[in-house]
Amino acid sequence: MKISCFIRYHIDPFQRDEFKKYAENWGRIIPRCGGHLVGYFLPYEGTNDVAWGLMAFDSLASYEAYRKRLKTDPEARENFAMAQNKRLILREEKLCRSRRRYVRPSVDTGRTGVIPSDFVLTSYHTCTALMRGGPERP
């Protein structure tokens, strides 16, 4: 089963350029650690403090392997620390893995193959738990 991970960030709108650097860093880190980065989406018009990240994995096992690699990747740890030290991310919305939501597109856009409709929307746990090496929240 394919898994997609969606992250909604509430960012400091005065640090949008710094958040852009943070997102660009993930463009190298996520594929190296085994994920498929669909993209990061930064505010352009309208709301100026919300950004999104979207990535995909071939299976739950590949997602779990990715998470283990992410915790030990030096550049990933640096990126988390940079975002935390600069307070780029004010809030990050996460879904608990035990409360998965199954979603399907409501409109056929004709863009099949980009994100299969059987992907599972699940959470992507990041930030302070990884930096502290502490237990992850469910």
N, C-alpha and C positions, 0 to 999 in steps of 0.2 A: 504494500500500500504506500503510495506517495504521501509525503508530509510537507506542508507548507507552514512557515512560521512568519507571523505578522507581528510587527512591533510598532506601537504608536508612541511617539515621543512628544512630550511637552517640553519645548526648549526655550532657552533665554533668547528672545528675539533680537537682542543686541549682540548676540554672539553667533549669529547665523553662519558667518564665514568660518568660524572655528568649528561649528558643528559639521559644516561641509567637509572640512579636512578630516574630521573624525569618520564621517561616512565614506570618504574616498579611501581611507586606510582599510576599511572593511573590504573594499574591492580587491585587495591583495590577500587579506587574512582569511576570509571566508572560503574561497576556493582552495587555498593551501591546506586548510583544515578539513576539507571534505564536503563543504556545502556548495550549493548552486545559488549564487546571488542573483536574484531577479532585479533588485534595485533598491536604492534609497531615494526618497521623494521629499524634497525640501519645500518650505513655503515659497510661493511665488506671488500669488494674488489672494486677497481675502485674509483668512486667518494667518497671522504671522508667527505663531508659536507652536505649530503642530507639524511634525515630520513623521514619515513612515519608513520602515525597512521591511523588505520581503525577501525571504530566501526559501529554498526548497531542498528536500532530501529524498533519496530513493526509497528509504524505509525507516522505520523506527530505529532499527539497529544502526543504520548509517548516521542518523541524527544523534544517537547516544555516543557513537565513536567520535563524531565531530565535537561534541561538548567536552569530551575528555581531552582531545587535542587542543581545543581552545584554551583550556585552563593552564596548559603548559607552554603555549606559544608565547615567546618573548614579546613579539610585536603586538599581539592581542592584549597582553597584560599591560603594556605601555599605553595602548589606546584607551583601555578602560580607566587607567590611572589618570591620563590626561583629561578625559571627560569629567572625571570626579574632581580632580584638583581645580579645574576651571569652572566647575559647576555648570556645564553646558546643558545637562539634562535635568530639568526640574522635576519631571515625573515620567515614568515609563509604564505603560499599561501592558499587563500580561494576563494571559489566560492560564488557569491551572490545568496541568496535564490531565488531572483526574476528571476535569470538566470539559472535555473536548467538545468542540462545536463542528458539526459536519455541514459544509456549505457547498452549494452548486451555483453556477452563474444563473441569474434570473433572465438574462437576455443573451441570445446567441450573437456574438460579435463577429463570427466568422474567423476568429483567431485561435483555432484549435491548436493544441500542442504547446502553447505558451505556458499555461498552468492547467493541467488536466482537471476536469470537473470532479474527480474523485479524490482530490487532495484533501487532507485533514488539516483544518486550521488548529494549530496548537500553540503552546507558549514557547517563548525563547527566553530563558533565564539568563540574565547578565548582571553586570555591575558589581555591587559591593560584596555579595556573597563569594563571587569568584576571586575578587581581590583579597579578601580576608582569608580565603581558603576554608571558610566556614560551611556549614550545611546549607544546602539549597532549599529554598521554600518549595512546597508542593505546587 
